[in-house]
């Protein structure tokens, strides 16, 4: 799952041209974004007839937050904030087909395997506001928060039990036993 978050971080870094972190972190930059993964749900998917493996969507609630800090001389901070807000809104709302990719399917354990592909679902903007920093009216902060689900296909493999014995009966003769 971490590789999927890293891929999403890479996409957002390219879009916003500011560094990003996956929380929890020790971010100290004034202009950055963060991805905070939270709740994980497993939603069963439909199975084909005779399929023994069980498919799920692993849904991870992620909070995406970005911020800009600084002075607003000549409305520079306002311009940057509005421009980035438009880019982020367009990224999350344009086609609703944001995908993530990791190198290969990953095994969580002997039975659970995560797909190499993920997708972002249900992005919703939670807030976007300017605030004053300090008492001198010179520094300001713009912060925007979004919430979405990162969905990754998960397959639980069921290993059929080892064949122990098959008995064939042929009329009057003794049964044939195969182990």
Protein Blocks (a to p, Z undefined) as FASTA:
>chain_A
ZZmmmmmmmmmmmmnopacdddddddfbfbdcddddfddddddddddehiabdcdddddd
dddddddeddfehhlmmmmmmmmmmmmmmmmmmnopaccddfbdcdfblmbccdfbdcde
hiacfbdcdddedjkopaccddddddddddddddddddddddfbdcddehjbccdddZZ
